[in-house]
Amino acid sequence: LTGVPREHRAFQYLLAHAIPGDPHHLLQTFDQWCYHCEHLSCVGPVKGRIVERLLVQRAPLWVLELGTYCGYATVLLAQGLPPGARLYTVEINPGHAAVAEKVIRLAGFDEQKVELIVGPSEEVIPQLREKHGLLQVDFVFMDHWKKCYLRDLRLLESHQLLAQRATILADNVLFPGAPHFLQYAKTCGKYQCKVHRASLEY
């Protein structure tokens, strides 16, 4: 009715209630909005703990996120990175990217820590090395269109962007589901696979 997208309404709530420069409090405030006001398809706190645990285990220096949306998972990833690490996040929707940029900076992460790239992942991935200086990634978080998971994994492989022993974490592979991605990951012989059971967001 107001003509203001719900992502913008969520950001206005963050501005009013989140502590600037405190990523943990910002995520808690985001959760409050999604639980009590409007649902947003963010990772959320339950699956967020899986992400946090893997970041602690892997301690990656170069991280790629496919699907920034409002920046919730971006902040979650950035706050869990070791000193000197860098996160590249890719979002196809300019409107979502504009909100995410504000969320990321409100959380206290500058462009040296988090670089937001606007564009389709199939165009961005081949340009990561030459245009953005990303030689290889240690950790990939996929949370964009599920039909793009397999295509983008193969793009990362073909451009030799995956470091040895890189971790690929993909959200929602069972529902709404990414069956071709799962089949490839399990049968191609390149990966050790584990499915993390979790509930839907919020």
Phi, psi and omega in degrees: 000325182278342185080003178263121180301151184297332177296322177290323177297320178297319180294322177298324176295318177299316179301322184281333190237338183276149177276117180301138179081004179242090185300324180296315179292324178299317179294321176299319179293319175302315180298318179301316179299314185289328178286320193248343184245288181219141179283130170238145184277059174272168181298318179082171188287328183292305177289336178300326179293328175295315178300313181299317181297318180292325178295320178296318181293319188268329183047056184286147177263333182233115187238140178237126175248129177252110184104083183283321187052243183268358178095004180300303182294331178299313178295318178301315179294312185298321182288342181263003183276149177288163179304138178087353180282159181225142181243129173250127181234138189241127180227130183279332186269115182299325179294316177295321180297323180296319177293314182301319179303316180293320180296314182298315181289325177297326179288346176104012180259125180270183184289342176288331180270317184228119175253121179264125181245124181261123178156168178292138184300327181291340175267326183287315185305313179295344182260357187301320184287307186283320186272329187241358175073019179266106185281313178208153179247142178266337187211128178239130174246117180258121177209042178251215180293128185297328180293345181267351186303308183293315179304315184285327174298316179293326175296317177299320178294311186294332177266010176053045182264351181269121177292161176299134182065027176295151177254130174246117179249121184240128182272152172059037182283340177266320177214126000295344168105142175224070189298322181291322176298313180299315181298316180297313182299324183279333189248348185284343178085004182263343191230149165263126189249143174218132177261125178264120180281134180204164176272166174293161184297130172057000000 
